[in-house]
Amino acid sequence: MLHWFARDDDDHEPRLGLAVPRSVGSAVARNRVKRLLREAWRELLPTVPHGQDYVLAARPGLAEPAEMRGREWLVAEIAGVLEKARA
């Protein structure tokens, strides 16, 4: 799930906040999900509109698919959510 908020200063690159609840898994699994989300965000950063802050909220059950399907799958999922945010 992606939430976005307008910023007063449009010139700066977008900031990312992560919300990974305990229901995602153990501390090790949550930290792994956070690392994967940050890596995917860095890859997509050139395409992310400036002037907004974003919060990615992980849903329970994300750890297993992210681990099995890999980084490319996660990047595609986040890119799809960003497209909805642009619309």
C-alpha positions in Angstrom: 0.0 0.0 0.0 1.3 3.4 -0.9 0.4 6.7 0.7 1.7 10.0 -0.6 1.6 13.6 0.7 2.3 16.9 -1.0 5.4 18.8 0.2 5.9 22.6 0.3 9.3 22.4 -1.4 8.9 20.9 -4.9 12.6 21.0 -5.7 13.7 18.2 -3.4 13.8 14.5 -4.2 10.9 12.5 -2.8 11.3 11.0 0.7 10.3 7.5 1.6 8.9 6.2 4.9 8.4 2.5 5.5 5.7 0.8 7.7 6.4 -2.9 8.2 4.2 -4.3 11.0 4.9 -7.3 13.2 2.3 -9.3 11.2 4.8 -9.4 8.3 7.0 -11.7 10.3 9.9 -11.9 12.7 12.3 -9.1 13.2 14.7 -10.7 10.7 11.9 -11.0 8.1 10.8 -7.4 8.7 14.3 -6.0 8.3 14.8 -8.1 5.1 11.5 -6.6 3.7 12.6 -3.1 4.6 16.0 -3.6 2.8 14.2 -5.0 -0.3 11.8 -2.1 -0.3 14.6 0.5 0.0 16.5 -1.2 -2.9 13.4 -1.2 -5.1 12.7 2.5 -4.2 16.3 3.5 -5.1 15.9 1.8 -8.5 12.6 3.6 -9.2 13.7 7.0 -7.8 14.4 8.6 -11.2 10.8 7.9 -12.2 9.2 9.1 -8.9 7.6 12.5 -9.1 9.2 15.2 -7.0 7.4 17.4 -4.5 5.8 14.5 -2.5 6.6 12.3 0.4 5.7 8.6 0.2 5.0 5.9 2.8 5.1 2.3 1.7 3.1 0.1 4.1 3.9 -3.6 3.8 1.0 -6.1 4.1 1.2 -9.3 6.0 2.5 -12.1 3.8 4.9 -9.9 1.8 8.1 -11.5 3.1 7.6 -14.9 1.4 6.7 -13.6 -2.1 9.4 -11.0 -2.0 11.9 -13.6 -1.1 10.7 -16.2 -3.6 10.0 -13.9 -6.6 13.0 -11.6 -6.1 13.8 -8.0 -6.4 12.5 -7.6 -10.0 9.0 -8.6 -8.9 9.1 -6.2 -6.0 10.2 -3.3 -8.3 7.4 -4.1 -10.7 4.9 -4.1 -7.9 6.0 -0.8 -6.5 6.1 0.7 -10.0 2.5 -0.4 -10.5 1.5 1.3 -7.3 3.4 4.5 -8.3 1.5 4.6 -11.6 -1.8 4.6 -9.7 -0.5 7.4 -7.6 0.3 9.5 -10.7 -3.2 9.1 -12.1 
